[in-house]
């Protein structure tokens, strides 16, 4: 992943991620093979962000995504 990319953000009006590339998603899928990355990015994370607006003000969205996916991967490998 290039360091010259725009910062990943979440658009609360469209309920979509901005500036996240297909290559970044593929990279995350390789890092977290037991996790459905696309489903989490497009459904579960937006639903959580809507339900928790007081916790949704993030400065480091990529860190938020990685932490979420890491916890999800850990949950799936325990069983």
C-alpha positions as CSV (number, residue, x, y, z in Angstrom):
1,X,0.0,0.0,0.0
2,X,1.3,3.4,-0.9
3,X,1.8,6.1,1.6
4,X,0.7,8.7,-0.9
5,X,-2.9,7.8,-0.8
6,X,-5.6,10.0,0.6
7,X,-6.6,9.4,4.2
8,X,-9.5,6.9,4.6
9,X,-12.6,8.5,5.9
10,X,-16.2,7.5,6.5
11,X,-18.9,9.6,4.9
12,X,-21.9,9.7,7.2
13,X,-24.2,11.2,4.5
14,X,-23.7,8.4,2.0
15,X,-22.8,5.8,4.7
16,X,-19.8,4.7,2.6
17,X,-16.0,4.6,3.0
18,X,-14.0,7.1,1.0
19,X,-10.5,6.8,-0.3
20,X,-10.2,3.1,0.4
21,X,-8.9,1.2,-2.6
22,X,-9.6,-2.2,-3.9
23,X,-5.9,-3.0,-3.3
24,X,-6.3,-2.0,0.3
25,X,-9.3,-4.3,0.7
26,X,-7.5,-7.2,-0.9
27,X,-4.6,-6.6,1.4
28,X,-6.9,-6.7,4.4
29,X,-8.5,-9.9,3.1
30,X,-5.1,-11.4,3.0
31,X,-4.3,-10.3,6.5
32,X,-7.6,-11.5,7.9
33,X,-8.4,-14.7,5.9
34,X,-11.1,-15.9,8.2
35,X,-13.1,-12.6,8.0
36,X,-15.5,-11.4,5.4
37,X,-13.8,-8.0,5.1
38,X,-16.3,-6.6,2.5
39,X,-19.3,-7.6,4.6
40,X,-17.8,-5.9,7.6
41,X,-16.8,-2.8,5.8
42,X,-20.1,-2.4,4.0
43,X,-22.7,-3.6,6.6
44,X,-21.5,-4.1,10.1
45,X,-19.2,-1.1,10.6
46,X,-21.7,1.4,9.1
47,X,-24.4,-0.1,11.3
48,X,-22.2,0.2,14.4
49,X,-21.2,3.8,13.5
50,X,-24.9,4.8,13.1
51,X,-25.8,3.2,16.4
52,X,-22.8,4.7,18.3
53,X,-22.5,8.3,17.0
54,X,-20.7,9.4,20.2
55,X,-18.0,6.9,19.5
56,X,-17.9,7.4,15.7
57,X,-15.7,10.5,15.7
58,X,-12.4,8.9,14.5
59,X,-9.2,10.5,13.4
60,X,-7.5,7.2,12.4
61,X,-10.0,5.2,10.4
62,X,-7.5,2.7,9.1
63,X,-6.5,1.9,12.7
64,X,-10.2,1.5,13.5
65,X,-10.7,-0.9,10.6
66,X,-7.6,-2.9,11.5
67,X,-8.5,-3.2,15.1
68,X,-12.0,-4.3,14.2
69,X,-10.8,-6.9,11.7
70,X,-8.1,-8.2,14.1
71,X,-10.7,-8.8,16.9
72,X,-13.0,-10.5,14.4
73,X,-10.1,-12.7,13.2
74,X,-9.3,-13.6,16.8
75,X,-12.9,-14.5,17.5
76,X,-13.0,-16.9,14.6
77,X,-9.7,-18.6,15.3
78,X,-10.7,-19.5,18.9
79,X,-13.4,-21.9,17.7
